Amino acid sequence: MTNILYVEQNQVSCEGTGISDGHPRIFLKLEPSNQVVCPYCSRQFILKAPADI
């Protein structure tokens, strides 16, 4: 299982679901670098690049 999730929003929640025993739900912002790492489970969230129109 990968610890990287690509997301479409700049705010995410993480509760460690599927990773060991989980942890309290926390909310994380992906600003200003468009990525963030959960301090509990080290899951990395990366903002998807917008699609070209």
FENVEN-V32687 format. One line per field, one symbol per residue. ss: DSSP state (@ for helix, = for strand, . for the rest). phi: phi as a letter, one per 30 degrees, with the letter a starting at -180 (. if undefined). A space follows every 10 residues. Layout:
ss: ???
phi: ???
This chain:
ss: ...====... ====...... .....====. ....===... ...====... ...
phi: .dccbcbcbc bbcbbieich ciaedbcbcc ccciaacddd cidccbdddd ddc
